[in-house]
Amino acid sequence: MPITSEFEYVKPKDMDEALHVFSLYREKASALAGGTDLVVHLKENLARPEVVVDIKALQELSGLTLKEGTLHIGALTTFSELIDSPVIKSKFPLLREASLTVASTGVRNRATVAGNICSAVPSADSAPALAVYDAEVLTRSLKGERRIAVGEWFTGPKKTALLPEEIVVAIEMKLPAKKHAGCYMKLSRYDGEDLAQGGIAVLAFSDNTYRLAVCALGPKPARCPKTEAVLNGNKLGEKLVSKAKETILQEVSPISDIRSSKEYRLHMTQIMLGRALEIAVARLFGKGPKYGTENIC
């Protein structure tokens, strides 16, 4: 399908030029990095920008580093780069596990992690993992820089806290100080490339505290504070898991659509939570399946 709409194409040579373009065009400008969403939207006339700003040449947006306990993921970092990173594999394996479920290898070679959260679809696989790691989104405009917690980043379906004149510079998160392990559980119609019908990320800590986040089970990806409160301070057991399963239904609001019914999603939310908790705790003690195993219901 060809792109039939007209727009200007700009490839800034540096960040200053890019910021001036976004300041001038605001809502009428679209950033082009991986392009896996934008190009499709242009072809389907879902996006009609006056200018497409190609940011791939901005070296300031590149880089994947861990320094003094803080992971810096540049806005141009692709999912494949993240998956192949020894730092991610050893220090943030849950993020890698979730990234392996994103689309296909071909898409992951181009799609950026920052682009995934900027698209802000409710089923964004990277979002729950970023949420349980307490990630922050770094943005910049001519007015200065902002740090936005992932929990405040998603404001609704396909909506974010990003201002029209801003560019996402990076995503950052701190390596948890306490011993921990995690699991990303995805509900999919089949093994392979598919959007999540539901997703749950669990991070379990050695002091019996937990972080939980979901995607595709409400209008936006989100943490589950009520379920975390039920779990925190307790060793995992059958009664505790049962109570957590009851509680999480108060925190999700899935819809029925062409891909799944609301009732099925609610039922599978409880199953995914139980499995994700068991795997995360098992990994905490050196057991359970290896990270990167496709935990797909």
C-alpha positions as CSV (number, residue, x, y, z in Angstrom):
1,M,0.0,0.0,0.0
2,P,1.5,3.3,-1.1
3,I,1.7,6.5,1.0
4,T,-0.7,8.9,-0.7
5,S,-0.6,11.9,1.7
6,E,1.9,14.7,1.2
7,F,4.3,16.0,3.9
8,E,7.6,17.6,4.3
9,Y,10.6,15.4,5.2
10,V,13.3,16.8,7.5
11,K,16.4,15.1,8.7
12,P,18.0,17.4,11.4
13,K,21.7,17.4,11.7
14,D,21.7,17.9,15.4
15,M,19.3,18.1,18.4
16,D,19.0,21.8,18.4
17,E,17.7,21.8,14.8
18,A,15.3,18.9,15.7
19,L,13.9,20.8,18.7
20,H,13.3,23.9,16.6
21,V,11.3,21.9,14.1
22,F,9.1,20.4,16.8
23,S,8.7,23.8,18.4
24,L,7.5,25.3,15.1
25,Y,5.2,22.5,13.9
26,R,4.1,21.0,17.3
27,E,1.1,18.6,16.8
28,K,1.7,18.7,13.0
29,A,5.1,17.0,13.3
30,S,5.8,13.3,13.6
31,A,9.1,11.8,14.6
32,L,10.6,9.0,12.5
33,A,12.9,6.5,14.2
34,G,12.2,2.8,13.6
35,G,9.0,3.8,11.7
36,T,7.3,0.4,12.3
37,D,4.1,2.2,13.5
38,L,4.4,5.6,11.7
39,V,4.9,4.2,8.2
40,V,1.8,1.9,8.6
41,H,-0.2,4.9,9.9
42,L,0.9,7.0,6.9
43,K,-0.1,4.3,4.5
44,E,-3.5,3.9,6.1
45,N,-4.0,7.7,6.4
46,L,-4.3,7.3,10.2
47,A,-1.5,9.9,10.5
48,R,-1.4,13.1,8.4
49,P,1.5,15.2,9.6
50,E,2.7,18.3,7.8
51,V,6.3,17.3,8.5
52,V,8.1,14.0,9.2
53,V,11.2,14.5,11.3
54,D,13.8,11.8,10.8
55,I,15.7,11.6,14.0
56,K,17.9,8.6,13.2
57,A,21.0,10.8,12.7
58,L,20.9,12.3,16.2
59,Q,23.8,10.4,17.9
60,E,22.7,11.9,21.2
61,L,19.7,9.6,21.2
62,S,21.8,6.4,20.8
63,G,23.5,4.3,23.5
64,L,22.6,1.6,25.9
65,T,24.7,1.8,29.1
66,L,24.7,0.9,32.8
67,K,26.5,3.4,34.9
68,E,26.5,3.7,38.7
69,G,23.5,1.5,38.9
70,T,21.4,3.4,36.3
71,L,20.4,1.9,33.0
72,H,20.3,4.4,30.1
73,I,18.3,3.3,27.0
74,G,18.8,5.9,24.3
75,A,15.6,6.7,22.3
76,L,17.0,5.1,19.1
77,T,17.8,1.8,20.8
78,T,16.0,-1.0,19.0
79,F,14.5,-4.1,20.7
80,S,17.1,-6.3,19.0
81,E,19.9,-4.2,20.4
82,L,18.4,-4.5,23.9
83,I,17.9,-8.2,23.5
84,D,21.5,-8.7,22.4
85,S,23.0,-6.6,25.2
86,P,25.0,-8.6,27.8
87,V,24.1,-5.9,30.3
88,I,20.4,-6.4,29.8
89,K,20.7,-10.2,29.8
90,S,22.6,-10.2,33.1
91,K,21.1,-7.3,35.0
92,F,17.6,-6.7,33.6
93,P,16.5,-10.2,32.3
94,L,12.8,-9.4,32.8
95,L,13.0,-6.5,30.3
96,R,14.8,-8.8,27.9
97,E,12.1,-11.5,28.3
98,A,9.3,-9.1,27.6
99,S,11.2,-7.7,24.6
100,L,11.5,-11.1,23.0
101,T,7.7,-11.3,22.8
102,V,7.4,-8.0,20.7
103,A,6.3,-8.7,17.2
104,S,8.8,-10.5,15.0
105,T,12.6,-10.5,14.6
106,G,12.3,-8.2,11.5
107,V,10.2,-5.7,13.4
108,R,12.4,-5.8,16.5
109,N,15.4,-5.0,14.3
110,R,13.8,-1.6,13.5
111,A,11.3,-0.9,16.3
112,T,12.7,1.2,19.2
113,V,11.7,0.8,22.9
114,A,11.0,4.5,23.1
115,G,8.8,4.3,20.0
116,N,6.8,1.4,21.6
117,I,5.9,3.5,24.6
118,C,5.3,6.6,22.5
119,S,2.7,4.6,20.5
120,A,1.1,3.9,23.8
121,V,-1.1,1.1,22.6
122,P,-2.7,-0.7,25.6
123,S,-1.0,-4.0,24.6
124,A,2.6,-2.6,24.6
125,D,4.7,-5.5,25.8
126,S,7.6,-3.4,27.0
127,A,5.4,-1.3,29.3
128,P,4.8,-3.7,32.2
129,A,8.5,-4.5,32.5
130,L,9.4,-0.9,32.4
131,A,6.8,-0.2,35.0
132,V,8.0,-2.8,37.5
133,Y,11.5,-1.4,37.1
134,D,10.2,2.1,38.0
135,A,11.5,3.5,34.7
136,E,11.5,7.1,33.8
137,V,11.1,8.8,30.4
138,L,13.5,11.6,29.7
139,T,12.1,14.3,27.3
140,R,13.6,17.5,25.9
141,S,12.3,20.7,24.3
142,L,13.6,24.2,23.7
143,K,12.2,25.0,27.2
144,G,14.3,22.3,28.9
145,E,14.2,18.7,30.1
146,R,11.7,16.6,32.0
147,R,11.7,13.3,33.7
148,I,8.3,11.5,33.6
149,A,7.7,8.3,35.6
150,V,6.3,5.5,33.4
151,G,3.4,5.3,35.8
152,E,2.5,8.9,34.7
153,W,3.5,8.5,31.1
154,F,0.5,6.6,29.7
155,T,-2.6,8.9,30.0
156,G,-5.0,6.8,27.9
157,P,-5.2,4.6,24.8
158,K,-2.5,5.8,22.4
159,K,-2.0,8.9,24.6
160,T,1.0,10.0,26.6
161,A,2.3,12.8,28.7
162,L,4.7,13.9,25.9
163,L,4.1,17.5,24.9
164,P,3.9,18.4,21.1
165,E,7.2,20.3,21.2
166,E,9.1,17.5,23.0
167,I,11.4,14.7,21.9
168,V,11.9,11.5,23.9
169,V,15.7,11.4,24.6
170,A,16.0,8.2,26.7
171,I,14.4,5.8,29.1
172,E,16.2,5.3,32.4
173,M,15.8,3.0,35.4
174,K,17.8,2.0,38.4
175,L,19.0,-1.5,39.1
176,P,17.1,-2.7,42.2
177,A,19.5,-3.0,45.2
178,K,17.7,-6.0,46.7
179,K,18.0,-9.5,45.2
180,H,15.1,-10.0,42.8
181,A,13.8,-12.1,39.9
182,G,10.9,-11.6,37.5
183,C,8.6,-13.0,34.9
184,Y,6.7,-11.7,31.9
185,M,3.6,-13.7,31.1
186,K,1.8,-13.0,27.9
187,L,-1.6,-14.1,26.7
188,S,-1.5,-14.8,23.0
189,R,-3.7,-16.5,20.4
190,Y,-0.8,-18.6,19.1
191,D,2.9,-19.1,19.5
192,G,4.7,-16.5,17.4
193,E,4.1,-12.9,16.3
194,D,0.9,-11.6,18.0
195,L,-0.3,-8.7,20.0
196,A,-0.9,-9.4,23.6
197,Q,-4.5,-10.1,24.6
198,G,-3.1,-9.6,28.1
199,G,0.3,-9.3,29.7
200,I,1.6,-9.4,33.3
201,A,5.1,-8.6,34.6
202,V,6.1,-9.6,38.1
203,L,9.2,-8.6,40.0
204,A,9.7,-10.6,43.2
205,F,12.2,-9.5,45.9
206,S,14.1,-11.4,48.5
207,D,12.2,-9.5,51.3
208,N,8.9,-10.9,50.1
209,T,7.9,-7.7,48.3
210,Y,6.5,-7.6,44.8
211,R,5.8,-5.3,41.9
212,L,3.1,-6.1,39.3
213,A,2.1,-4.4,36.1
214,V,-0.2,-5.3,33.3
215,C,-0.9,-4.5,29.6
216,A,-3.9,-5.1,27.3
217,L,-6.1,-5.5,30.4
218,G,-7.3,-1.9,30.5
219,P,-7.1,1.4,28.6
220,K,-3.4,1.8,29.4
221,P,-0.6,-0.3,30.8
222,A,-0.4,0.1,34.6
223,R,0.9,-1.1,38.0
224,C,-1.4,-3.0,40.3
225,P,-0.9,-1.4,43.8
226,K,-3.8,-3.2,45.5
227,T,-2.5,-6.6,44.5
228,E,1.0,-5.6,45.4
229,A,-0.3,-4.6,48.9
230,V,-1.9,-8.0,49.3
231,L,1.3,-9.8,48.5
232,N,3.9,-7.6,50.2
233,G,5.5,-9.0,53.3
234,N,4.2,-12.5,52.8
235,K,5.8,-15.7,51.5
236,L,4.1,-17.0,48.4
237,G,1.6,-19.8,49.1
238,E,-1.7,-21.1,47.7
239,K,-3.9,-18.9,50.0
240,L,-1.9,-15.8,49.2
241,V,-2.0,-16.4,45.4
242,S,-5.7,-17.0,45.6
243,K,-6.3,-13.7,47.4
244,A,-4.0,-11.9,44.9
245,K,-6.1,-13.4,42.1
246,E,-9.3,-12.0,43.6
247,T,-7.7,-8.6,44.1
248,I,-6.3,-8.1,40.7
249,L,-9.8,-8.3,39.2
250,Q,-10.4,-5.0,40.9
251,E,-7.5,-3.4,39.1
252,V,-8.1,-4.5,35.5
253,S,-10.9,-3.5,33.1
254,P,-10.4,-5.5,29.8
255,I,-12.7,-5.1,26.9
256,S,-14.3,-7.5,24.4
257,D,-13.0,-7.1,20.9
258,I,-12.3,-9.1,17.7
259,R,-9.4,-10.9,19.4
260,S,-10.8,-11.9,22.8
261,S,-13.8,-11.5,25.1
262,K,-13.8,-9.5,28.3
263,E,-14.7,-12.6,30.3
264,Y,-11.9,-14.7,28.8
265,R,-9.4,-12.0,29.5
266,L,-10.6,-11.7,33.2
267,H,-10.3,-15.5,33.6
268,M,-6.8,-15.6,32.0
269,T,-5.6,-12.7,34.1
270,Q,-5.9,-14.8,37.2
271,I,-4.1,-17.8,35.6
272,M,-1.3,-15.5,34.2
273,L,-0.8,-13.9,37.6
274,G,-0.5,-17.3,39.4
275,R,2.0,-18.6,36.9
276,A,4.0,-15.4,36.7
277,L,4.3,-15.3,40.5
278,E,5.4,-18.9,40.8
279,I,8.0,-18.5,38.1
280,A,9.4,-15.2,39.5
281,V,9.7,-16.7,43.0
282,A,11.3,-19.9,41.6
283,R,13.8,-17.9,39.7
284,L,14.6,-15.9,42.8
285,F,15.8,-19.2,44.3
286,G,17.7,-20.3,41.2
287,K,15.0,-22.5,39.9
288,G,12.2,-22.3,37.3
289,P,12.6,-21.9,33.5
290,K,15.4,-19.8,32.1
291,Y,14.7,-16.2,31.2
292,G,13.7,-15.9,27.5
293,T,11.5,-18.9,27.7
294,E,8.3,-17.9,26.0
295,N,5.8,-17.8,28.9
296,I,2.8,-17.6,26.7
297,C,-0.7,-18.8,27.9
